[in-house]
Amino acid sequence: MTEPKPDRSALTKVTVNLIPRAQDALEAACARTSDTKTDTINRALVAHNLVLELVEHGGGSLTVLLPDGSTERVHLL
């Protein structure tokens, strides 16, 4: 018998303790985007998971397109 899939529409409440550097980054990101702390943390977790998947599957770098049209390669360790 297979397990039923969890309800993905339900919210999960968590409490986090941020170091000062993370708190500063959260405040800066919220100020730049006008997103809430919740939205910003949700996006950060999705992005963090993407980076982990890339590294896991051998994707050791990302190419970033800069506003001036140039590119920069970011290597993931």
PDB file as gemmi writes it, atoms N, CA and C in Angstrom:
CRYST1    1.000    1.000    1.000  90.00  90.00  90.00 P 1                      
ATOM      1  N   MET A   1       0.844  -1.170   0.000  1.00  0.00           N  
ATOM      2  CA  MET A   1       0.000   0.000   0.000  1.00  0.00           C  
ATOM      3  C   MET A   1       0.893   1.239   0.000  1.00  0.00           C  
ATOM      4  N   THR A   2       0.545   2.209  -0.828  1.00  0.00           N  
ATOM      5  CA  THR A   2       1.358   3.429  -0.900  1.00  0.00           C  
ATOM      6  C   THR A   2       0.821   4.469   0.065  1.00  0.00           C  
ATOM      7  N   GLU A   3       1.738   5.298   0.535  1.00  0.00           N  
ATOM      8  CA  GLU A   3       1.386   6.391   1.452  1.00  0.00           C  
ATOM      9  C   GLU A   3       0.656   7.487   0.685  1.00  0.00           C  
ATOM     10  N   PRO A   4      -0.353   8.095   1.283  1.00  0.00           N  
ATOM     11  CA  PRO A   4      -1.002   9.222   0.608  1.00  0.00           C  
ATOM     12  C   PRO A   4      -0.040  10.398   0.522  1.00  0.00           C  
ATOM     13  N   LYS A   5      -0.175  11.182  -0.552  1.00  0.00           N  
ATOM     14  CA  LYS A   5       0.684  12.354  -0.720  1.00  0.00           C  
ATOM     15  C   LYS A   5       0.266  13.427   0.279  1.00  0.00           C  
ATOM     16  N   PRO A   6       1.257  14.153   0.834  1.00  0.00           N  
ATOM     17  CA  PRO A   6       0.912  15.223   1.776  1.00  0.00           C  
ATOM     18  C   PRO A   6       0.177  16.354   1.066  1.00  0.00           C  
ATOM     19  N   ASP A   7      -0.663  17.052   1.792  1.00  0.00           N  
ATOM     20  CA  ASP A   7      -1.406  18.191   1.263  1.00  0.00           C  
ATOM     21  C   ASP A   7      -0.455  19.371   1.100  1.00  0.00           C  
ATOM     22  N   ARG A   8      -0.112  19.716  -0.145  1.00  0.00           N  
ATOM     23  CA  ARG A   8       0.845  20.794  -0.420  1.00  0.00           C  
ATOM     24  C   ARG A   8       0.212  22.173  -0.304  1.00  0.00           C  
ATOM     25  N   SER A   9      -1.114  22.226  -0.136  1.00  0.00           N  
ATOM     26  CA  SER A   9      -1.755  23.527  -0.011  1.00  0.00           C  
ATOM     27  C   SER A   9      -1.709  24.048   1.422  1.00  0.00           C  
ATOM     28  N   ALA A  10      -1.368  23.172   2.359  1.00  0.00           N  
ATOM     29  CA  ALA A  10      -1.309  23.573   3.764  1.00  0.00           C  
ATOM     30  C   ALA A  10      -0.025  24.352   4.034  1.00  0.00           C  
ATOM     31  N   LEU A  11      -0.106  25.331   4.902  1.00  0.00           N  
ATOM     32  CA  LEU A  11       1.058  26.117   5.286  1.00  0.00           C  
ATOM     33  C   LEU A  11       1.757  25.443   6.460  1.00  0.00           C  
ATOM     34  N   THR A  12       3.066  25.609   6.529  1.00  0.00           N  
ATOM     35  CA  THR A  12       3.850  25.118   7.645  1.00  0.00           C  
ATOM     36  C   THR A  12       4.488  26.320   8.327  1.00  0.00           C  
ATOM     37  N   LYS A  13       4.264  26.435   9.607  1.00  0.00           N  
ATOM     38  CA  LYS A  13       4.834  27.548  10.367  1.00  0.00           C  
ATOM     39  C   LYS A  13       6.136  27.072  11.008  1.00  0.00           C  
ATOM     40  N   VAL A  14       7.187  27.879  10.849  1.00  0.00           N  
ATOM     41  CA  VAL A  14       8.482  27.561  11.453  1.00  0.00           C  
ATOM     42  C   VAL A  14       9.008  28.796  12.177  1.00  0.00           C  
ATOM     43  N   THR A  15       9.896  28.556  13.109  1.00  0.00           N  
ATOM     44  CA  THR A  15      10.589  29.639  13.800  1.00  0.00           C  
ATOM     45  C   THR A  15      12.063  29.495  13.486  1.00  0.00           C  
ATOM     46  N   VAL A  16      12.699  30.583  13.107  1.00  0.00           N  
ATOM     47  CA  VAL A  16      14.130  30.538  12.801  1.00  0.00           C  
ATOM     48  C   VAL A  16      14.859  31.572  13.640  1.00  0.00           C  
ATOM     49  N   ASN A  17      16.102  31.278  13.943  1.00  0.00           N  
ATOM     50  CA  ASN A  17      16.986  32.219  14.627  1.00  0.00           C  
ATOM     51  C   ASN A  17      18.044  32.643  13.619  1.00  0.00           C  
ATOM     52  N   LEU A  18      18.001  33.901  13.214  1.00  0.00           N  
ATOM     53  CA  LEU A  18      18.929  34.389  12.205  1.00  0.00           C  
ATOM     54  C   LEU A  18      20.143  35.036  12.854  1.00  0.00           C  
ATOM     55  N   ILE A  19      21.305  34.724  12.277  1.00  0.00           N  
ATOM     56  CA  ILE A  19      22.515  35.424  12.686  1.00  0.00           C  
ATOM     57  C   ILE A  19      22.423  36.843  12.127  1.00  0.00           C  
ATOM     58  N   PRO A  20      23.184  37.783  12.666  1.00  0.00           N  
ATOM     59  CA  PRO A  20      23.086  39.170  12.179  1.00  0.00           C  
ATOM     60  C   PRO A  20      23.273  39.311  10.666  1.00  0.00           C  
ATOM     61  N   ARG A  21      24.195  38.571  10.089  1.00  0.00           N  
ATOM     62  CA  ARG A  21      24.435  38.659   8.641  1.00  0.00           C  
ATOM     63  C   ARG A  21      23.196  38.216   7.855  1.00  0.00           C  
ATOM     64  N   ALA A  22      22.537  37.155   8.300  1.00  0.00           N  
ATOM     65  CA  ALA A  22      21.331  36.677   7.632  1.00  0.00           C  
ATOM     66  C   ALA A  22      20.187  37.660   7.821  1.00  0.00           C  
ATOM     67  N   GLN A  23      20.082  38.240   9.000  1.00  0.00           N  
ATOM     68  CA  GLN A  23      19.046  39.245   9.258  1.00  0.00           C  
ATOM     69  C   GLN A  23      19.235  40.455   8.347  1.00  0.00           C  
ATOM     70  N   ASP A  24      20.476  40.903   8.202  1.00  0.00           N  
ATOM     71  CA  ASP A  24      20.772  42.027   7.305  1.00  0.00           C  
ATOM     72  C   ASP A  24      20.402  41.680   5.861  1.00  0.00           C  
ATOM     73  N   ALA A  25      20.733  40.452   5.439  1.00  0.00           N  
ATOM     74  CA  ALA A  25      20.421  40.018   4.076  1.00  0.00           C  
ATOM     75  C   ALA A  25      18.914  39.947   3.861  1.00  0.00           C  
ATOM     76  N   LEU A  26      18.186  39.458   4.854  1.00  0.00           N  
ATOM     77  CA  LEU A  26      16.732  39.377   4.753  1.00  0.00           C  
ATOM     78  C   LEU A  26      16.126  40.769   4.627  1.00  0.00           C  
ATOM     79  N   GLU A  27      16.556  41.678   5.475  1.00  0.00           N  
ATOM     80  CA  GLU A  27      16.035  43.049   5.429  1.00  0.00           C  
ATOM     81  C   GLU A  27      16.357  43.715   4.093  1.00  0.00           C  
ATOM     82  N   ALA A  28      17.573  43.513   3.601  1.00  0.00           N  
ATOM     83  CA  ALA A  28      17.977  44.116   2.325  1.00  0.00           C  
ATOM     84  C   ALA A  28      17.159  43.544   1.168  1.00  0.00           C  
ATOM     85  N   ALA A  29      16.954  42.233   1.163  1.00  0.00           N  
ATOM     86  CA  ALA A  29      16.179  41.608   0.096  1.00  0.00           C  
ATOM     87  C   ALA A  29      14.733  42.087   0.123  1.00  0.00           C  
ATOM     88  N   CYS A  30      14.160  42.186   1.301  1.00  0.00           N  
ATOM     89  CA  CYS A  30      12.779  42.671   1.427  1.00  0.00           C  
ATOM     90  C   CYS A  30      12.661  44.116   0.944  1.00  0.00           C  
ATOM     91  N   ALA A  31      13.640  44.927   1.280  1.00  0.00           N  
ATOM     92  CA  ALA A  31      13.623  46.329   0.857  1.00  0.00           C  
ATOM     93  C   ALA A  31      13.729  46.451  -0.662  1.00  0.00           C  
ATOM     94  N   ARG A  32      14.553  45.598  -1.280  1.00  0.00           N  
ATOM     95  CA  ARG A  32      14.734  45.655  -2.734  1.00  0.00           C  
ATOM     96  C   ARG A  32      13.483  45.234  -3.490  1.00  0.00           C  
ATOM     97  N   THR A  33      12.788  44.228  -2.974  1.00  0.00           N  
ATOM     98  CA  THR A  33      11.681  43.630  -3.715  1.00  0.00           C  
ATOM     99  C   THR A  33      10.303  44.042  -3.219  1.00  0.00           C  
ATOM    100  N   SER A  34      10.241  44.628  -2.045  1.00  0.00           N  
ATOM    101  CA  SER A  34       8.969  44.933  -1.364  1.00  0.00           C  
ATOM    102  C   SER A  34       8.192  43.666  -1.015  1.00  0.00           C  
ATOM    103  N   ASP A  35       8.864  42.529  -1.022  1.00  0.00           N  
ATOM    104  CA  ASP A  35       8.239  41.270  -0.606  1.00  0.00           C  
ATOM    105  C   ASP A  35       8.225  41.185   0.910  1.00  0.00           C  
ATOM    106  N   THR A  36       7.365  40.338   1.433  1.00  0.00           N  
ATOM    107  CA  THR A  36       7.341  40.093   2.865  1.00  0.00           C  
ATOM    108  C   THR A  36       8.523  39.197   3.248  1.00  0.00           C  
ATOM    109  N   LYS A  37       8.794  39.135   4.535  1.00  0.00           N  
ATOM    110  CA  LYS A  37       9.846  38.231   5.004  1.00  0.00           C  
ATOM    111  C   LYS A  37       9.507  36.793   4.645  1.00  0.00           C  
ATOM    112  N   THR A  38       8.235  36.427   4.782  1.00  0.00           N  
ATOM    113  CA  THR A  38       7.811  35.071   4.445  1.00  0.00           C  
ATOM    114  C   THR A  38       8.078  34.764   2.975  1.00  0.00           C  
ATOM    115  N   ASP A  39       7.670  35.673   2.073  1.00  0.00           N  
ATOM    116  CA  ASP A  39       7.899  35.456   0.647  1.00  0.00           C  
ATOM    117  C   ASP A  39       9.386  35.372   0.327  1.00  0.00           C  
ATOM    118  N   THR A  40      10.171  36.231   0.950  1.00  0.00           N  
ATOM    119  CA  THR A  40      11.611  36.249   0.701  1.00  0.00           C  
ATOM    120  C   THR A  40      12.268  34.963   1.173  1.00  0.00           C  
ATOM    121  N   ILE A  41      11.898  34.486   2.348  1.00  0.00           N  
ATOM    122  CA  ILE A  41      12.461  33.228   2.861  1.00  0.00           C  
ATOM    123  C   ILE A  41      12.029  32.058   1.993  1.00  0.00           C  
ATOM    124  N   ASN A  42      10.754  32.043   1.561  1.00  0.00           N  
ATOM    125  CA  ASN A  42      10.296  30.971   0.677  1.00  0.00           C  
ATOM    126  C   ASN A  42      11.111  30.935  -0.609  1.00  0.00           C  
ATOM    127  N   ARG A  43      11.336  32.100  -1.214  1.00  0.00           N  
ATOM    128  CA  ARG A  43      12.126  32.155  -2.455  1.00  0.00           C  
ATOM    129  C   ARG A  43      13.571  31.718  -2.216  1.00  0.00           C  
ATOM    130  N   ALA A  44      14.127  32.120  -1.084  1.00  0.00           N  
ATOM    131  CA  ALA A  44      15.510  31.750  -0.768  1.00  0.00           C  
ATOM    132  C   ALA A  44      15.645  30.236  -0.620  1.00  0.00           C  
ATOM    133  N   LEU A  45      14.676  29.606   0.003  1.00  0.00           N  
ATOM    134  CA  LEU A  45      14.738  28.155   0.178  1.00  0.00           C  
ATOM    135  C   LEU A  45      14.625  27.426  -1.153  1.00  0.00           C  
ATOM    136  N   VAL A  46      13.769  27.916  -2.033  1.00  0.00           N  
ATOM    137  CA  VAL A  46      13.646  27.309  -3.359  1.00  0.00           C  
ATOM    138  C   VAL A  46      14.958  27.468  -4.129  1.00  0.00           C  
ATOM    139  N   ALA A  47      15.552  28.653  -4.065  1.00  0.00           N  
ATOM    140  CA  ALA A  47      16.826  28.899  -4.758  1.00  0.00           C  
ATOM    141  C   ALA A  47      17.939  28.040  -4.161  1.00  0.00           C  
ATOM    142  N   HIS A  48      17.976  27.926  -2.847  1.00  0.00           N  
ATOM    143  CA  HIS A  48      18.994  27.105  -2.184  1.00  0.00           C  
ATOM    144  C   HIS A  48      18.864  25.647  -2.617  1.00  0.00           C  
ATOM    145  N   ASN A  49      17.650  25.150  -2.695  1.00  0.00           N  
ATOM    146  CA  ASN A  49      17.439  23.774  -3.126  1.00  0.00           C  
ATOM    147  C   ASN A  49      17.885  23.575  -4.574  1.00  0.00           C  
ATOM    148  N   LEU A  50      17.626  24.563  -5.433  1.00  0.00           N  
ATOM    149  CA  LEU A  50      18.078  24.481  -6.828  1.00  0.00           C  
ATOM    150  C   LEU A  50      19.596  24.389  -6.904  1.00  0.00           C  
ATOM    151  N   VAL A  51      20.290  25.215  -6.124  1.00  0.00           N  
ATOM    152  CA  VAL A  51      21.757  25.172  -6.103  1.00  0.00           C  
ATOM    153  C   VAL A  51      22.234  23.801  -5.645  1.00  0.00           C  
ATOM    154  N   LEU A  52      21.625  23.255  -4.600  1.00  0.00           N  
ATOM    155  CA  LEU A  52      22.012  21.930  -4.113  1.00  0.00           C  
ATOM    156  C   LEU A  52      21.808  20.863  -5.188  1.00  0.00           C  
ATOM    157  N   GLU A  53      20.701  20.933  -5.911  1.00  0.00           N  
ATOM    158  CA  GLU A  53      20.446  19.973  -6.988  1.00  0.00           C  
ATOM    159  C   GLU A  53      21.482  20.107  -8.097  1.00  0.00           C  
ATOM    160  N   LEU A  54      21.833  21.329  -8.458  1.00  0.00           N  
ATOM    161  CA  LEU A  54      22.841  21.532  -9.501  1.00  0.00           C  
ATOM    162  C   LEU A  54      24.182  20.941  -9.091  1.00  0.00           C  
ATOM    163  N   VAL A  55      24.585  21.208  -7.867  1.00  0.00           N  
ATOM    164  CA  VAL A  55      25.861  20.684  -7.374  1.00  0.00           C  
ATOM    165  C   VAL A  55      25.819  19.157  -7.315  1.00  0.00           C  
ATOM    166  N   GLU A  56      24.707  18.610  -6.835  1.00  0.00           N  
ATOM    167  CA  GLU A  56      24.540  17.158  -6.737  1.00  0.00           C  
ATOM    168  C   GLU A  56      24.679  16.469  -8.080  1.00  0.00           C  
ATOM    169  N   HIS A  57      24.221  17.114  -9.135  1.00  0.00           N  
ATOM    170  CA  HIS A  57      24.237  16.509 -10.461  1.00  0.00           C  
ATOM    171  C   HIS A  57      25.375  17.029 -11.330  1.00  0.00           C  
ATOM    172  N   GLY A  58      26.409  17.527 -10.691  1.00  0.00           N  
ATOM    173  CA  GLY A  58      27.607  17.909 -11.422  1.00  0.00           C  
ATOM    174  C   GLY A  58      27.581  19.283 -12.056  1.00  0.00           C  
ATOM    175  N   GLY A  59      26.532  20.062 -11.830  1.00  0.00           N  
ATOM    176  CA  GLY A  59      26.475  21.412 -12.385  1.00  0.00           C  
ATOM    177  C   GLY A  59      27.279  22.346 -11.513  1.00  0.00           C  
ATOM    178  N   GLY A  60      28.565  22.419 -11.753  1.00  0.00           N  
ATOM    179  CA  GLY A  60      29.452  23.146 -10.874  1.00  0.00           C  
ATOM    180  C   GLY A  60      29.495  24.644 -11.068  1.00  0.00           C  
ATOM    181  N   SER A  61      28.707  25.182 -12.006  1.00  0.00           N  
ATOM    182  CA  SER A  61      28.750  26.628 -12.196  1.00  0.00           C  
ATOM    183  C   SER A  61      27.439  27.130 -12.799  1.00  0.00           C  
ATOM    184  N   LEU A  62      27.221  28.419 -12.606  1.00  0.00           N  
ATOM    185  CA  LEU A  62      26.081  29.119 -13.196  1.00  0.00           C  
ATOM    186  C   LEU A  62      26.620  30.287 -13.994  1.00  0.00           C  
ATOM    187  N   THR A  63      25.940  30.639 -15.066  1.00  0.00           N  
ATOM    188  CA  THR A  63      26.303  31.830 -15.819  1.00  0.00           C  
ATOM    189  C   THR A  63      25.258  32.896 -15.536  1.00  0.00           C  
ATOM    190  N   VAL A  64      25.725  34.060 -15.092  1.00  0.00           N  
ATOM    191  CA  VAL A  64      24.844  35.160 -14.731  1.00  0.00           C  
ATOM    192  C   VAL A  64      24.938  36.231 -15.806  1.00  0.00           C  
ATOM    193  N   LEU A  65      23.777  36.675 -16.285  1.00  0.00           N  
ATOM    194  CA  LEU A  65      23.731  37.760 -17.260  1.00  0.00           C  
ATOM    195  C   LEU A  65      23.634  39.070 -16.498  1.00  0.00           C  
ATOM    196  N   LEU A  66      24.626  39.937 -16.649  1.00  0.00           N  
ATOM    197  CA  LEU A  66      24.680  41.222 -15.949  1.00  0.00           C  
ATOM    198  C   LEU A  66      23.903  42.286 -16.718  1.00  0.00           C  
ATOM    199  N   PRO A  67      23.487  43.348 -16.028  1.00  0.00           N  
ATOM    200  CA  PRO A  67      22.691  44.400 -16.682  1.00  0.00           C  
ATOM    201  C   PRO A  67      23.351  45.016 -17.918  1.00  0.00           C  
ATOM    202  N   ASP A  68      24.671  45.035 -17.957  1.00  0.00           N  
ATOM    203  CA  ASP A  68      25.347  45.632 -19.115  1.00  0.00           C  
ATOM    204  C   ASP A  68      25.460  44.659 -20.290  1.00  0.00           C  
ATOM    205  N   GLY A  69      24.877  43.466 -20.158  1.00  0.00           N  
ATOM    206  CA  GLY A  69      24.907  42.487 -21.242  1.00  0.00           C  
ATOM    207  C   GLY A  69      26.047  41.496 -21.143  1.00  0.00           C  
ATOM    208  N   SER A  70      27.020  41.751 -20.284  1.00  0.00           N  
ATOM    209  CA  SER A  70      28.119  40.809 -20.118  1.00  0.00           C  
ATOM    210  C   SER A  70      27.669  39.660 -19.216  1.00  0.00           C  
ATOM    211  N   THR A  71      28.464  38.611 -19.202  1.00  0.00           N  
ATOM    212  CA  THR A  71      28.144  37.456 -18.369  1.00  0.00           C  
ATOM    213  C   THR A  71      29.264  37.206 -17.370  1.00  0.00           C  
ATOM    214  N   GLU A  72      28.893  36.573 -16.289  1.00  0.00           N  
ATOM    215  CA  GLU A  72      29.876  36.193 -15.279  1.00  0.00           C  
ATOM    216  C   GLU A  72      29.557  34.773 -14.850  1.00  0.00           C  
ATOM    217  N   ARG A  73      30.592  33.951 -14.749  1.00  0.00           N  
ATOM    218  CA  ARG A  73      30.403  32.568 -14.335  1.00  0.00           C  
ATOM    219  C   ARG A  73      30.609  32.481 -12.827  1.00  0.00           C  
ATOM    220  N   VAL A  74      29.652  31.852 -12.145  1.00  0.00           N  
ATOM    221  CA  VAL A  74      29.722  31.647 -10.692  1.00  0.00           C  
ATOM    222  C   VAL A  74      29.942  30.161 -10.478  1.00  0.00           C  
ATOM    223  N   HIS A  75      31.045  29.823  -9.819  1.00  0.00           N  
ATOM    224  CA  HIS A  75      31.366  28.422  -9.559  1.00  0.00           C  
ATOM    225  C   HIS A  75      30.798  28.008  -8.205  1.00  0.00           C  
ATOM    226  N   LEU A  76      30.137  26.865  -8.194  1.00  0.00           N  
ATOM    227  CA  LEU A  76      29.526  26.343  -6.980  1.00  0.00           C  
ATOM    228  C   LEU A  76      30.423  25.280  -6.388  1.00  0.00           C  
ATOM    229  N   LEU A  77      30.670  25.396  -5.118  1.00  0.00           N  
ATOM    230  CA  LEU A  77      31.548  24.441  -4.444  1.00  0.00           C  
ATOM    231  C   LEU A  77      30.746  23.458  -3.627  1.00  0.00           C  
TER     232      LEU A  77                                                      
END                                                                             
